[in-house]
Amino acid sequence: MATWKNSIEIHAPADRVFAYVDEPMNLAEWLPSIVEVRNVIGTGAGQQFEWTAKMIGRLLRGQSTVVEHAPNKCGVHQTIGMVSSTFGYCVEPHDEGTELTLEIEYSVPIPLLGRLAEHVLVRRNAREFQLALDNVKELMEA
């Protein structure tokens, strides 16, 4: 399993930042690898949706279930499909705004990509996850 975690300071209220990252239909706006989100069912813990992501030129499909949800604080998604992952996000209010933390643990689909691509994929994903944080910051501060 590969892991990545980082935070960013956003000059916007925590409840607004949380509402944005917590809404699955927004994922394609800020998470670069997500191409499409569809069939969203429910809200909060137990919410489910399907997604399509692009990874090293390949379209991958999967499903996510929200396994933990604390409104205006944290959410954790468990994904299954061509890539399995745990995707978490937390917001913490600060005087200047909000600290948003993303934490991702995922399996690298070696049969799909091959061993040689594993290292390249992990580095590329780290850049995309950082870009995701930057995207949320830009969108929330606009």
CYANA upper distance limits for C-alpha pairs under 8 A (distance plus 0.5 A):
  1 MET  CA    105 GLU  CA      6.95
  1 MET  CA    106 TYR  CA      5.95
  1 MET  CA    107 SER  CA      5.23
  1 MET  CA    108 VAL  CA      7.31
  2 ALA  CA    105 GLU  CA      6.12
  2 ALA  CA    106 TYR  CA      5.87
  2 ALA  CA    107 SER  CA      6.70
  2 ALA  CA    108 VAL  CA      7.61
  2 ALA  CA    122 VAL  CA      7.53
  3 THR  CA    103 GLU  CA      7.99
  3 THR  CA    104 ILE  CA      6.09
  3 THR  CA    105 GLU  CA      4.82
  3 THR  CA    106 TYR  CA      6.96
  4 TRP  CA    102 LEU  CA      8.49
  4 TRP  CA    103 GLU  CA      6.26
  4 TRP  CA    104 ILE  CA      5.77
  4 TRP  CA    105 GLU  CA      7.05
  4 TRP  CA    126 ALA  CA      7.19
  4 TRP  CA    129 PHE  CA      8.45
  5 LYS  CA    101 THR  CA      7.69
  5 LYS  CA    102 LEU  CA      6.13
  5 LYS  CA    103 GLU  CA      4.79
  5 LYS  CA    104 ILE  CA      6.89
  6 ASN  CA    101 THR  CA      6.19
  6 ASN  CA    102 LEU  CA      6.27
  6 ASN  CA    103 GLU  CA      7.28
  6 ASN  CA    130 GLN  CA      7.97
  7 SER  CA     99 GLU  CA      6.97
  7 SER  CA    100 LEU  CA      5.88
  7 SER  CA    101 THR  CA      4.60
  7 SER  CA    102 LEU  CA      6.85
  7 SER  CA    133 LEU  CA      7.90
  8 ILE  CA     99 GLU  CA      6.07
  8 ILE  CA    100 LEU  CA      5.93
  8 ILE  CA    101 THR  CA      7.10
  8 ILE  CA    133 LEU  CA      6.99
  8 ILE  CA    134 ASP  CA      8.14
  8 ILE  CA    137 LYS  CA      8.12
  9 GLU  CA     97 GLY  CA      7.56
  9 GLU  CA     98 THR  CA      6.21
  9 GLU  CA     99 GLU  CA      5.02
  9 GLU  CA    100 LEU  CA      6.96
  9 GLU  CA    137 LYS  CA      8.07
 10 ILE  CA     96 GLU  CA      8.41
 10 ILE  CA     97 GLY  CA      6.19
 10 ILE  CA     98 THR  CA      5.62
 10 ILE  CA     99 GLU  CA      6.62
 10 ILE  CA    100 LEU  CA      7.69
 10 ILE  CA    137 LYS  CA      5.81
 10 ILE  CA    140 MET  CA      7.79
 10 ILE  CA    141 GLU  CA      7.56
 11 HIS  CA     96 GLU  CA      6.50
 11 HIS  CA     97 GLY  CA      4.83
 11 HIS  CA     98 THR  CA      6.80
 11 HIS  CA    137 LYS  CA      8.20
 11 HIS  CA    140 MET  CA      8.05
 11 HIS  CA    141 GLU  CA      6.55
 12 ALA  CA     16 ARG  CA      7.51
 12 ALA  CA     17 VAL  CA      7.33
 12 ALA  CA     97 GLY  CA      5.44
 12 ALA  CA     98 THR  CA      6.70
 12 ALA  CA    140 MET  CA      6.72
 12 ALA  CA    141 GLU  CA      6.82
 13 PRO  CA     17 VAL  CA      6.94
 13 PRO  CA     93 PRO  CA      7.63
 13 PRO  CA     97 GLY  CA      6.07
 13 PRO  CA     98 THR  CA      6.65
 14 ALA  CA     18 PHE  CA      6.49
 14 ALA  CA     72 ASN  CA      7.31
 14 ALA  CA     91 VAL  CA      6.52
 14 ALA  CA     92 GLU  CA      6.97
 14 ALA  CA     93 PRO  CA      5.92
 14 ALA  CA     97 GLY  CA      7.39
 14 ALA  CA     98 THR  CA      5.69
 14 ALA  CA     99 GLU  CA      8.37
 15 ASP  CA     19 ALA  CA      6.52
 15 ASP  CA     72 ASN  CA      5.69
 16 ARG  CA     20 TYR  CA      6.80
 16 ARG  CA    140 MET  CA      8.48
 17 VAL  CA     21 VAL  CA      6.88
 17 VAL  CA     91 VAL  CA      7.90
 17 VAL  CA     98 THR  CA      8.15
 17 VAL  CA    100 LEU  CA      8.35
 17 VAL  CA    136 VAL  CA      8.38
 17 VAL  CA    140 MET  CA      7.29
 18 PHE  CA     22 ASP  CA      6.22
 18 PHE  CA     71 PRO  CA      8.39
 18 PHE  CA     72 ASN  CA      5.93
 18 PHE  CA     73 LYS  CA      7.51
 18 PHE  CA     74 CYS  CA      8.33
 18 PHE  CA     90 CYS  CA      8.12
 18 PHE  CA     91 VAL  CA      6.86
 19 ALA  CA     23 GLU  CA      6.81
 19 ALA  CA     72 ASN  CA      7.66
 20 TYR  CA     26 ASN  CA      7.29
 21 VAL  CA     26 ASN  CA      7.41
 21 VAL  CA     27 LEU  CA      7.65
 21 VAL  CA     89 TYR  CA      8.33
 21 VAL  CA    136 VAL  CA      8.33
 22 ASP  CA     75 GLY  CA      7.59
 23 GLU  CA     27 LEU  CA      7.81
 24 PRO  CA     37 VAL  CA      7.34
 24 PRO  CA     40 VAL  CA      7.96
 24 PRO  CA     49 PHE  CA      8.08
 25 MET  CA     37 VAL  CA      6.42
 25 MET  CA     38 ARG  CA      8.08
 26 ASN  CA     30 TRP  CA      7.47
 27 LEU  CA     31 LEU  CA      5.99
 27 LEU  CA     34 ILE  CA      7.10
 27 LEU  CA     37 VAL  CA      7.84
 28 ALA  CA     32 PRO  CA      7.25
 28 ALA  CA     33 SER  CA      8.15
 28 ALA  CA     34 ILE  CA      5.42
 28 ALA  CA     35 VAL  CA      6.21
 28 ALA  CA     36 GLU  CA      6.59
 28 ALA  CA     37 VAL  CA      7.62
 30 TRP  CA    132 ALA  CA      5.82
 30 TRP  CA    133 LEU  CA      8.33
 30 TRP  CA    135 ASN  CA      5.81
 30 TRP  CA    136 VAL  CA      6.51
 31 LEU  CA    128 GLU  CA      7.92
 31 LEU  CA    129 PHE  CA      7.72
 31 LEU  CA    131 LEU  CA      8.17
 31 LEU  CA    132 ALA  CA      5.36
 31 LEU  CA    135 ASN  CA      8.28
 32 PRO  CA    128 GLU  CA      6.70
 32 PRO  CA    129 PHE  CA      8.47
 32 PRO  CA    131 LEU  CA      7.95
 32 PRO  CA    132 ALA  CA      7.02
 33 SER  CA     53 ALA  CA      5.68
 33 SER  CA     54 LYS  CA      5.70
 33 SER  CA     55 MET  CA      7.09
 33 SER  CA    128 GLU  CA      7.85
 34 ILE  CA     51 TRP  CA      7.68
 34 ILE  CA     52 THR  CA      6.54
 34 ILE  CA     53 ALA  CA      4.77
 34 ILE  CA     54 LYS  CA      6.98
 35 VAL  CA     51 TRP  CA      8.06
 35 VAL  CA     52 THR  CA      5.97
 35 VAL  CA     53 ALA  CA      5.63
 35 VAL  CA     54 LYS  CA      7.09
 36 GLU  CA     51 TRP  CA      6.05
 36 GLU  CA     52 THR  CA      5.63
 36 GLU  CA     53 ALA  CA      7.51
 37 VAL  CA     49 PHE  CA      7.48
 37 VAL  CA     50 GLU  CA      6.32
 37 VAL  CA     51 TRP  CA      4.92
 37 VAL  CA     52 THR  CA      7.08
 38 ARG  CA     49 PHE  CA      6.60
 38 ARG  CA     50 GLU  CA      5.79
 38 ARG  CA     51 TRP  CA      6.70
 39 ASN  CA     48 GLN  CA      8.35
 39 ASN  CA     49 PHE  CA      5.81
 39 ASN  CA     50 GLU  CA      6.46
 40 VAL  CA     47 GLN  CA      7.79
 40 VAL  CA     48 GLN  CA      6.27
 40 VAL  CA     49 PHE  CA      4.80
 40 VAL  CA     50 GLU  CA      7.55
 41 ILE  CA     47 GLN  CA      6.16
 41 ILE  CA     48 GLN  CA      5.73
 41 ILE  CA     49 PHE  CA      6.72
 42 GLY  CA     46 GLY  CA      7.51
 42 GLY  CA     47 GLN  CA      5.09
 42 GLY  CA     48 GLN  CA      7.19
 43 THR  CA     47 GLN  CA      5.32
 44 GLY  CA     66 VAL  CA      7.26
 44 GLY  CA     68 GLU  CA      8.41
 44 GLY  CA     69 HIS  CA      6.18
 44 GLY  CA     71 PRO  CA      8.30
 45 ALA  CA     65 THR  CA      8.42
 45 ALA  CA     66 VAL  CA      5.60
 45 ALA  CA     67 VAL  CA      6.04
 45 ALA  CA     68 GLU  CA      6.03
 45 ALA  CA     69 HIS  CA      5.68
 46 GLY  CA     65 THR  CA      6.50
 46 GLY  CA     66 VAL  CA      5.70
 46 GLY  CA     67 VAL  CA      6.63
 47 GLN  CA     65 THR  CA      6.12
 47 GLN  CA     66 VAL  CA      5.75
 48 GLN  CA     63 GLN  CA      7.66
 48 GLN  CA     64 SER  CA      6.05
 48 GLN  CA     65 THR  CA      4.96
 48 GLN  CA     66 VAL  CA      7.01
 49 PHE  CA     63 GLN  CA      6.21
 49 PHE  CA     64 SER  CA      5.94
 49 PHE  CA     65 THR  CA      7.29
 50 GLU  CA     61 ARG  CA      8.00
 50 GLU  CA     62 GLY  CA      6.28
 50 GLU  CA     63 GLN  CA      4.79
 50 GLU  CA     64 SER  CA      6.74
 51 TRP  CA     61 ARG  CA      6.29
 51 TRP  CA     62 GLY  CA      5.98
 51 TRP  CA     63 GLN  CA      6.53
 51 TRP  CA     64 SER  CA      8.14
 52 THR  CA     59 LEU  CA      7.03
 52 THR  CA     60 LEU  CA      6.07
 52 THR  CA     61 ARG  CA      4.98
 52 THR  CA     62 GLY  CA      7.02
 53 ALA  CA     59 LEU  CA      6.15
 53 ALA  CA     60 LEU  CA      5.68
 53 ALA  CA     61 ARG  CA      6.88
 54 LYS  CA     58 ARG  CA      5.85
 54 LYS  CA     59 LEU  CA      5.05
 54 LYS  CA     60 LEU  CA      6.55
 55 MET  CA     59 LEU  CA      6.98
 55 MET  CA     60 LEU  CA      7.58
 56 ILE  CA    121 LEU  CA      7.82
 60 LEU  CA     81 GLY  CA      8.41
 60 LEU  CA     82 MET  CA      6.41
 60 LEU  CA     83 VAL  CA      7.97
 61 ARG  CA     81 GLY  CA      6.65
 61 ARG  CA     82 MET  CA      6.65
 62 GLY  CA     79 THR  CA      7.23
 62 GLY  CA     80 ILE  CA      6.05
 62 GLY  CA     81 GLY  CA      4.60
 62 GLY  CA     82 MET  CA      6.73
 62 GLY  CA     83 VAL  CA      7.63
 63 GLN  CA     79 THR  CA      6.00
 63 GLN  CA     80 ILE  CA      5.95
 63 GLN  CA     81 GLY  CA      6.79
 64 SER  CA     77 HIS  CA      6.53
 64 SER  CA     78 GLN  CA      6.01
 64 SER  CA     79 THR  CA      4.73
 64 SER  CA     80 ILE  CA      7.00
 65 THR  CA     77 HIS  CA      5.95
 65 THR  CA     78 GLN  CA      5.85
 65 THR  CA     79 THR  CA      6.94
 66 VAL  CA     75 GLY  CA      7.57
 66 VAL  CA     76 VAL  CA      6.23
 66 VAL  CA     77 HIS  CA      4.84
 66 VAL  CA     78 GLN  CA      6.82
 67 VAL  CA     75 GLY  CA      8.26
 67 VAL  CA     76 VAL  CA      6.24
 67 VAL  CA     77 HIS  CA      6.20
 67 VAL  CA     78 GLN  CA      6.90
 68 GLU  CA     74 CYS  CA      8.14
 68 GLU  CA     75 GLY  CA      5.94
 68 GLU  CA     76 VAL  CA      5.49
 68 GLU  CA     77 HIS  CA      7.69
 69 HIS  CA     74 CYS  CA      6.39
 69 HIS  CA     75 GLY  CA      4.95
 69 HIS  CA     76 VAL  CA      7.04
 70 ALA  CA     74 CYS  CA      5.67
 70 ALA  CA     75 GLY  CA      6.79
 71 PRO  CA     75 GLY  CA      8.34
 72 ASN  CA     91 VAL  CA      7.50
 73 LYS  CA     90 CYS  CA      5.92
 73 LYS  CA     91 VAL  CA      5.73
 73 LYS  CA     92 GLU  CA      7.30
 74 CYS  CA     88 GLY  CA      7.73
 74 CYS  CA     89 TYR  CA      6.03
 74 CYS  CA     90 CYS  CA      4.63
 74 CYS  CA     91 VAL  CA      6.97
 75 GLY  CA     88 GLY  CA      6.14
 75 GLY  CA     89 TYR  CA      6.03
 75 GLY  CA     90 CYS  CA      7.10
 76 VAL  CA     86 THR  CA      7.32
 76 VAL  CA     87 PHE  CA      6.10
 76 VAL  CA     88 GLY  CA      4.71
 76 VAL  CA     89 TYR  CA      7.09
 77 HIS  CA     86 THR  CA      6.15
 77 HIS  CA     87 PHE  CA      5.56
 77 HIS  CA     88 GLY  CA      6.74
 78 GLN  CA     84 SER  CA      8.12
 78 GLN  CA     85 SER  CA      6.43
 78 GLN  CA     86 THR  CA      5.17
 78 GLN  CA     87 PHE  CA      7.02
 79 THR  CA     83 VAL  CA      7.91
 79 THR  CA     84 SER  CA      5.75
 79 THR  CA     85 SER  CA      5.62
 79 THR  CA     86 THR  CA      6.80
 79 THR  CA     87 PHE  CA      8.35
 80 ILE  CA     84 SER  CA      5.16
 80 ILE  CA     85 SER  CA      7.45
 82 MET  CA    109 PRO  CA      7.49
 83 VAL  CA    106 TYR  CA      7.60
 83 VAL  CA    107 SER  CA      6.60
 83 VAL  CA    108 VAL  CA      7.39
 83 VAL  CA    109 PRO  CA      6.68
 84 SER  CA    106 TYR  CA      6.22
 84 SER  CA    107 SER  CA      6.06
 85 SER  CA    104 ILE  CA      7.53
 85 SER  CA    105 GLU  CA      5.96
 85 SER  CA    106 TYR  CA      4.52
 85 SER  CA    107 SER  CA      6.82
 86 THR  CA    104 ILE  CA      6.26
 86 THR  CA    105 GLU  CA      5.75
 86 THR  CA    106 TYR  CA      6.88
 87 PHE  CA    102 LEU  CA      7.99
 87 PHE  CA    103 GLU  CA      6.55
 87 PHE  CA    104 ILE  CA      5.13
 87 PHE  CA    105 GLU  CA      7.13
 88 GLY  CA    102 LEU  CA      6.26
 88 GLY  CA    103 GLU  CA      5.60
 88 GLY  CA    104 ILE  CA      6.75
 89 TYR  CA    100 LEU  CA      7.53
 89 TYR  CA    101 THR  CA      6.01
 89 TYR  CA    102 LEU  CA      5.08
 89 TYR  CA    103 GLU  CA      6.84
 90 CYS  CA    100 LEU  CA      6.29
 90 CYS  CA    101 THR  CA      5.76
 90 CYS  CA    102 LEU  CA      7.30
 91 VAL  CA     98 THR  CA      6.86
 91 VAL  CA     99 GLU  CA      6.08
 91 VAL  CA    100 LEU  CA      5.14
 91 VAL  CA    101 THR  CA      6.96
 92 GLU  CA     98 THR  CA      6.02
 92 GLU  CA     99 GLU  CA      5.64
 92 GLU  CA    100 LEU  CA      7.18
 93 PRO  CA     97 GLY  CA      6.45
 93 PRO  CA     98 THR  CA      4.97
 93 PRO  CA     99 GLU  CA      6.89
 94 HIS  CA     98 THR  CA      5.80
 94 HIS  CA     99 GLU  CA      7.44
100 LEU  CA    133 LEU  CA      8.20
102 LEU  CA    133 LEU  CA      8.14
108 VAL  CA    118 GLU  CA      7.12
108 VAL  CA    121 LEU  CA      8.37
108 VAL  CA    122 VAL  CA      8.40
109 PRO  CA    113 LEU  CA      6.79
109 PRO  CA    114 GLY  CA      8.45
110 ILE  CA    114 GLY  CA      5.34
110 ILE  CA    115 ARG  CA      6.31
110 ILE  CA    117 ALA  CA      8.45
110 ILE  CA    118 GLU  CA      7.29
113 LEU  CA    117 ALA  CA      6.42
113 LEU  CA    118 GLU  CA      7.78
114 GLY  CA    118 GLU  CA      7.37
115 ARG  CA    119 HIS  CA      8.47
116 LEU  CA    120 VAL  CA      8.18
117 ALA  CA    121 LEU  CA      6.44
118 GLU  CA    122 VAL  CA      6.78
119 HIS  CA    123 ARG  CA      6.91
120 VAL  CA    124 ARG  CA      6.60
121 LEU  CA    125 ASN  CA      6.46
122 VAL  CA    126 ALA  CA      6.75
123 ARG  CA    127 ARG  CA      7.06
124 ARG  CA    128 GLU  CA      6.82
125 ASN  CA    129 PHE  CA      6.52
126 ALA  CA    130 GLN  CA      6.77
127 ARG  CA    131 LEU  CA      6.64
128 GLU  CA    132 ALA  CA      6.61
129 PHE  CA    133 LEU  CA      7.08
130 GLN  CA    134 ASP  CA      6.85
131 LEU  CA    135 ASN  CA      6.45
132 ALA  CA    136 VAL  CA      6.84
133 LEU  CA    137 LYS  CA      6.81
134 ASP  CA    138 GLU  CA      6.68
135 ASN  CA    139 LEU  CA      6.59
136 VAL  CA    140 MET  CA      6.45
137 LYS  CA    141 GLU  CA      6.49
138 GLU  CA    142 ALA  CA      6.53
